Amino acid sequence: DGGITQSPKYLFRKEGQNVTLSCEQNLNHDAMYWYRQDPGQGLRLIYYSQIVNDFQKGDIAEGYSVSREKKESFPLTVTSAQKNPTAFYLCASSTPVGLYNEQFFGPGTRLTVL
Amino acid sequence: AQSVTQPDIHITVSEGASLELRCNYSYGATPYLFWYVQSPGQGLQLLLKYFSGDTLVQGIKGFEAEFKRSQSSFNLRKPSVHWSDAAEYFCAVGPTLLGGGNKLTFGTGTQLKVEL
């Protein structure tokens, strides 16, 4: 079945540590996205990538980094510079710009800083 | 800049009653509009989308939405709510221009509670 997988489902981090969240898709989509979700704030865009080896900052990129070495994969690293990393993180993918840009979402990763 | 407003943070309806969730958007051109649903601890699932054409859009699970350009609205409706519809609902607007990138702007969501 085609879809988006995120791992792990739950992640615990000590302060000062970097952690990497995995996102993989087999939908053959060119574009991928990372969102952060906090209660009452909806989804906020962290980074997005429209093509392999290229990505752009979203609205809240500070303290995060990404890579896009393969079409199928778009890992997100939450660095120690992110002051409030505890949140629910969602990965999404979509067809290229210019076509229908419906986004498909993964099941999410809940990150908790201890 | 584009924006989406969902004025109702929480809504409670009785099972079997009708439902309308409000969504207003701000966008310079004809937008792409979406409604997504999220169950607790899960990802988002697309309910329906509007790109062009008929302004009344049918979606999954018996939901529909109507695009009203004059009111900049895209309200979600269901004639008879089921207990399993309890979830959070997000409205989103997307760009239609290549220069805007392939980004969506989401509202802050409406939490739906269904009373049995």
Interface residues (C-beta under 8 A of the other chain):
Chain A: I4 Q6 A31 Y33 Y35 G40 Q41 G42 L43 L45 Y48 Q50 Q56 G58 F88 L90 A92 S94 P96 V97 G98 Y100 N101 E102 Q103 F104 F105 G106 P107 G108 R110
Chain B: I9 Y32 F34 Y36 G41 Q42 G43 L44 Q45 L46 K49 F51 F90 G94 P95 L98 G101 N102 K103 L104 F106 G107 T108 G109
